[in-house]
Every structure is written in structure tokens, then in C-alpha cells.
Amino acid sequence: MSEYLPAFLTTDGLLIGTIVPFLFVLTIVVFVHEMGHYLVGRWCGIGVKAFSIGFGPELLGFNDRRGTRWKLCAIPLGGYVKFVGDMSVTSKPESGEDDNLSAAERKVAFHTQPVWKRAATVFAGPLFNFLLTIAVFTVLFSAYGRYVMEPTVAEVRAASPAANAGIQPGDRFVSVDGQQVETFSDVQRIVSGRGGDPLTFVMMRDGKEVTVTATPEMMEQKDALGNSVKVAVIGVVNNEELGQPRLISYSPGGAFVQAVSETGHIIERTGQFLKRFVVGREDKCQLGGPVKIADMAGKAAQLGFVWLVQLVALLSVGIGFLNLLPIPPLDGGHLAFYAVEAVIRRPVSERAMEAVYRVGMILVLAFMGFVFWNDLFGC
């Protein structure tokens, strides 16, 4: 037995090398998400019964002076905030439970609040995820700046989409698909998620603008963590001579602006990926669940703490985006019902909500099963 301990306990082992980084990343993302719900709920005057990191049996916890139970539970794959009167998946008291609430409890119960307070409380979870990503990027840009290269072409791969479109060495990208570009990474960002889509490229050549059309093709590459990923490329390469790499330093304000922009790009790319995935135009192996996240956390930890923090930022914005999808029981599903309620000026019937929630739950469970299958067998 003892001969297995080094492999389990060393920094390259399962516990310290993978499980600990995974729990670090996931706990921060979940804590920030739930703290968004909690803080805005408290600000709206809603009572909170419990704040939990994880599900299942409680491992440790305490009650604060307001009566909220703060606890850490055994299954670390999520968390929740339980508001007063919030007893079912539809955020309403279950049959008979409403009668058990005292007058004071009814005053601060979730379901008795105006629709805007309920919506703000629900939206706050994903919002705090986005703010976490912005905060991380702001710190990183302030501390390390950002390396950029000019959007120029040093080489064109033979028989590539770029070559077929007539792009030549020495050309400079002006815009891609109508979006102005300033750096070579801007070009990569736009192209990488558009495999199979004809894109219009405006190139500067000998002082004149030339417009060409190229269709990016999918290519398997290794990302910074060593994972195999499929990205769209057109087959051009930059180099130091033409790219003139330089480091951009940011003031705190400038870092914040750049962080907001970077977060916006990630949200846009995530939405683009999901739309293409639904119609079968993205590789299913790009989606993974807890096992894949744990593997990425372990690899990031080996590269250093900064890489691990970057993974926190990327996972946080992903969790925030997914939670805004209008599918019950996700936050976006609640928000969709509140939007309907605001329009018709009355709550959606309990029967209709429960029917939609059943369908939504099936979809969520199917998605979870899909990513678990990818983790363990599919990819």
C-alpha cells in the first residue's frame, strides 16, 4: 500500500496534482456565483436560510447572527442559497409550507417579493461570475500587460484557404467579417470559431485595400495546457520580423477596460460555439464535465498559480453564461418566467411552471450525462 502513496500525494499525484487544484477552481467559481445571489438577495430584503458550497451531507458549518446556516457539504459539484420560502425548484413554497411561515417570515420570503427583486437576485449569480472574470483579467493585465503582434502575414500555407483566396505574404489584415482588427490575435479570435463559414477579409497590400473571401478549415492543435482542440484556421503565419511583437502595459483603468473587452469576447465566442454545436458544426469532444475540468486544473497548476487563476476566470464566465440559458432550472429559466410575469402582470401558473421545469430538468440531466460520457468514454 505504501508504495502508492508518493504517486497519490506528490505534486504530480492525484490528490495534490489534480483533486486539490480542481476543488480550488470549482469552489471559487461556485462561491462567487452563490455569493452574488446572497448579497443581492440580502440587499433586496430577502431572508436567507442557508448558504451551501456543495450538496449532500454537511461536513461543517455555522449559523450567523441573522440565522443563516453557512455550510460545506460532501459533494463539491455546485452549491446553493436557500431563501426563506424558497422550497421547491420553482422557487415557491411546496403545498402547505406557505401556511407554516410566520408573518415576519412571509415579509422576507422570496416568493412574496416584487418580480424585479426576484429577477435581480437570480441574475446576480451569473453577473458575479462575469465580474470575477473581469476582476481576474484586470489584475493580470495590470501586473503582466499583454503581448501583441501586428496583424501581418509572413507565410501562407500551400493549398490553404488563405492561399486559395489569394492572400499573400506581406499583406496586413484590416478587417475580418466586418470587424476591424488591430492585432494578429484579433484575427485568430474571429477566425477560430468560424470553421466552414465564408469570411470576408480586407487586406492592405502595397498601400491599397484588397478584399478577399476565405473559408476557415478545422485543424487539430494543442492548447497551452496540452489539450487537443479543434480550431478554425485559414493557413497564415506571422513572425517576429513582420509581427513586431511588443508588450502593452496598462494602467488600472486601462486594464479594466481591456478586461471587460476580453470577457465580452469570451462570452461572444461561447455563444457562437453553442449555436454551432446545436446544429452539429462543432466537435462534441470540446465539451467536458468535471473530469475534464479536473484534468485541466491539474495541468494549469503544474504551469503555475497564474495559469490556475486564468482557468478560474475562464470557467467562471462559462458557468455564468450557461446559467443564463433560458432553461429551467437554470437561472435563465427563472428569469424567463419573471419576464413573462412582468408582461402579463401575474405569476405564471404553478401547473405550467412545473411542466416546463420537468422538461428543463430532463434537458439539463441529458446535458450532464452527455458531458460525463465525453469525460469517461466518448473522447
N, C-alpha and C positions, 0 to 999 in steps of 0.2 A: 504493500500500500504506500509506504513512504517514498518509493521511487517515483510515484506520480505527483507528489506534492510540488516539486520545483516547476513542473510544466503547468501546474494549476495556479501557483502563487507568484511566479515571476512576472515582470512587466510584459513579457511576451505570452504569458499564460492566459487561461480562460477567465479567471476571476479578475485579476488586476488589468490584464491587457484588453479585455473585451467587456465583461459584465459591468465593471465599475465605470468605464467611460460611457457605456450605454445608459446606465442609470443616471449619471451626471447630466447627460444631454437631455434625456427624456424628462427628468424631474424638473429641470429648469423651465423647459418649454411648457409642461403641464402646470407648474406652479404659477407662471406668469399668466397663462390663459385663465386659470381659475381665479387668480387674484384680480383680474380685470372684472369678472363677474361680481366678485365680492365687494370691491371698492365702489364700483358704480352702484351696485345694489344698496350698499350702506348709505351712499350719498343720496339715493332716492328714498331713503327712509324705510327700506325693506329689511325685515328681521332675518337673521341668518342662524340656522340651527347647527350646521356642520360645514366644515371645510376639510376636504379629504384629498390627500395625494395617494392614489392607488385605490383598489377595490378589495372587497373581501374582508377577512378578519382584521381587526385593528391590532397593530403591533405596539403602538404607543400614541399617546395623545394627552390633551389637557383642555380644560374649559376656561375661556377668558371671562372677564367681568361682565360681558354682555350675554353670557350663556352660550356662546358659540363653541362647539366642540371642534378643536383642531386636531387632526389625526393623520397618522401614516399607516397605510394598510398593506396587506401582504402581497397583493398583485399589482406591480408597479407599471401598469399599462394604461394609465389615464388618471382621472380624478374627477371631483365634482364639488359643487357648492349646493347645499340643500337649504333653500329659503323656507321661511315659515309659510305653511300652507301649500308648499310645493311638494306634492306627494305622489304624483303619477307622471308618466312620460309626457303627458300633455300639459304639465305644469299647473294642474288643478288638483284640488283635494279629491281623493277617492271617495266613493259612495259612503256617506255617513261621517266622514272625517271632518267635514266642514262644521258640523254641529258640535264637535269636540273643541273647537277653537274658542278661546275666551275673547271678550270684547277687545282687550288690548292686543291679542294676537291677530285678530281679524284686521285691526287697523294697520298692522305692519306686514300682513300676509302678501305674498307675491301676487296671487290671483285677484286681489282687491285693488291693485294699483292701476292708475291710468295706463292706457296702452303705450304711451310714449316712454313711461318709466320702465315698463317691462321690456320694451324693444331696446332701450338704451342699455339695460342690464345685460341682455342677451348679446347684443352687438359688442359689448366691451371686451368679451373674451377674445375673439379674433382680432379686435383692434389692438389689444395689448400685445398679441403675438407680433403684429406688424411693427408696433413701437419698439419691441425688443430687438427685432432685426435692424431697425433704423439706429437704435442706440449702439448696437454692436458694431455696425458699419461705421458709424460716426467716430467711435473710439479708434477703430483700426485705421481709418483714413487719416485721422488726426495724428496718430502715432507713427504710421508707416508710409503714408502717402499712397500714390498709385502710379505704377509703371505703365506707360502708354507708348504706342508706336504710330507713326504716320500711316494713313490708310493707302499705302502704295503697294504695287505688285513687283516683286523681284523675279519670281519664276511662275510659269504656267505649266501645270502637268499636262503631258501629251494626252490627247483624246478625252480630256476632262470637259465638263460643262463650260468652264471658262474658255478653254481653247476653242471649243465648237462655237461659242458666242463671239469669238474674235477679240477677247481681252488679251492684251499684250504686256510683256514686261515693261516696266516704266510707267504704266498707267496709274492714275490716282483715283480712288473712289471718291465721288462727290455725294452720291445718294444711292440708297438701296431701297427699292419698292416705295419710293416717295419719301423716305426718311433720310434727312441729312446725316452724314457720318463725319466724325472728327478724328476717330482713331481706328486702327485696324481691328481692335476688339469690338467696336461698334458693328463692323461688317460681319464678324464672326457671330455676334449675338443675334443679328437679324436672320442670317442665313441658316444657322444651326437648327432652327426649329421649323424650317420650311421645305423639307425634303419633298420633291415631286411637284412643287409649286413653281410655275414660271415667274421669275422675278426680273424687274427692270433695273438695270444698273446704269447710272450716269457716271461716265469716266472722264477725267481730264487727261487729254493726250496732246502734247505739243501745243499747249495753250488753248485748245479748243475742247468743248464738251462733246463726247460721243455717247450715244445711247445704245445699249445692247440688252438682249434678253437671254438669261441663262436659267436652267432648271437644276437646282442643287440635287445631288445624289447622296444617298445614305452611305456612310462609311464607319466601320468599327474602329474606335480609338480607345486609348487608355486615358482615364481622367487623372487628376492629381493624386487620388488615393489608390490608383492602380486598378480601378474597376473598368471592365469593358463596357463601353457605352457606344450607342449608335447616334451619330450626329450628321447633319446635312452639310455638305461642303460643295464648293464649285471648282476646287483644284488650283488655288493660288497660294503662293508662299511669300512671306515678307522676309527681310533680313535686316541686319543692323545698319548696313550702308544706306539703304533707301528708307528703312523704317525710322531711323534716328531715335532709338529708344531713349526715353527721358523719364525722370521721376517728377511727378506733380505733388507738391506739398500743399496742405490745406490748413487754413485757419479753422478753429472750431465751427464757425458759422458755415464756411465753405465745405467742411467735412460733412456737416449735417445735410446741406443741400445735395451733395453727391450721394449721401446715404439714402436719402429719400428717393432720388432718381434710380439708384441701383435696386432698391426694394421694389419700386414700381416696375422695373424691367423684369424682375423675377416673378412678380405677380402676373404680368402680361404673358411671360413665357409659360408659366404654369397653366394658365387658362387656355393658351394656344395648344399646349400638349394634350390637355384633357379633351378638348374638342376634336383633335385629330385622332386621339386614342379611341374615342367612342365610335368613330366611323372606320376604325381599323387601319389607320395610317401611321401609327406609332408602334414600336416594338413593345410587346407586353412585358418583356423582361426588364424594362426600365422602371416598372412599378414593383416595389418590395414592401414588406412589412417589418415587424420587429426584428426578425433575424438579419435582414439586410441592413437595417439601421444599426444594429449592434455591431455588425461586421465593419460598417463604415466608421462607427465611433472608435472601434479598436484601431483601425488604420490611421484615423486622424490623430488619436492620442500618441501613436508612435512617432508621428511627424512633429508633434509639439502642441503645447497648450493653445497657441493661436489658431491652429488648424481645428482643434476641438471646438473652440469658441465660434469659428466660422460655421461649423456644422450645426451648432445651436441656432445660429441666425438663419441658415437655410431651412432647417427643419421647422423652425418657428413660423416662418412665413408660409411654408407649405401647410402646416396644421391650421393656421389662420384662414387660408384660402379654402381648404376643404371644408372647414366648419361653416363657411358662408354659403355653401351649395344649398339650394332650396329643397332639401330632402330631410324630412323628419327621420330620426330625432336629432339631427344636427342643428346647430344654432340657426343656420339659414332656414330650416324648416319652421322653427318658431317664428322667425322674422316674417316669413311669408304669411303665416296665419295672422300675425299682428297687422300686416299691411292690409289684408282683407278686412279685418275688424275695423281698421281706421276708415276704410272706404264705406263699408255697409253700416258702420256706427253701432255694431253689436258683435259680441263674440261669435265665432264660428261654432256651430252646434257640436256638442260633445260627441255625438254619434259620427258626424262627418270627420272630426279630428281623429278619432280612434281608428276609423277605417283607413285614412291616409297614413296614419302613423304605422299601422300594420304593414302597409306596402313599403313605406320608407324603411322600416326596420329590416324587412326582407332584403331590400337593396343594399343596405349597409352591411348586413351579415354576409351577403353574397360577395360584396367587395372585399370584406375582411378575409373570407375564405379564399378568394382569388389570390390576394397578395401572400397569404400563408402558403398556398400551393406553390406560388412562384418561388418563395423563400426556400421551401423544402424539396420540391420535386421538379417544378416546371422550368427552371432556368439554371 
